Amino acid sequence: MRHANYVMNTIVLLFSLILPVAVLAAEQPEIVCIQCHSTMPGKIGEPVNLWRGSVHAENGIACNACHGGDPSDAANAMSPARGFLGAPKEKAIPAFCGRCHVGVHTDYLASAHGRALGKGGPTCVTCHSNHQVLKASLDLINEKSCTRCHSFERARVIKAAMQETEAMIVGIDARIKAYKATGTDTDKLEKGLFAVRNRFHTLFHNVDVEMVKKESTQIQAELKKIEAVLQGLDDSRHKRKIAGAIVVAGALLAAVFVHLLRKTYE
């Protein structure tokens, strides 16, 4: 008993020593940009506070990912020789963001918003903000934001068409995940939904009402094909359940019948 207690106490002690080290190793130290700017007042420190509530921070994308520079050397963090880019001028903002968001950049430039770049048109930060970058979603299409530049009526129609499509995508995605969890081969369904979702996302910067409505109708037709396959899986599963229930019921009836026969002969 004493030996067992000794072993247990030793294990607990080892864990108490190893765990804090593991936690510290898992925690990444803040880069010098954040360390420095977070201590500064006013506009110089504000970007850090805004960034902390952004989708970039949520995904581990820090200052240097956009602005360049050396995030490990305070003395040279903002040195052009270390790749520091600084903040872009208004007309250069889409290309600045487009270094990562290549497809979105292409869609934006092809839109009416993109064609108005440098002529008073909106840039990425107009809708997504600069440091407190907002996650791309249909919530960004709202009356408060859109009416800063124009009427909301066209945007309202576009949003309505896209909301219906998005609801279908979310529903199908949940059904595919449910089947995958049961061990069903969903690879083809996942790839099909991925392709349709990407096509849907190209509409996010399109401000042509008729084009969005037309594309939404076509995308929904593709989604209905995926839904038809899922319905087939639902029907097959339902038939298997019925067949299983019949087999179980038959087995129970057979057992009862055998039991009654035995009673009769007894």
Beta strands, then each sheet from edge to edge (+ up, - down):
end
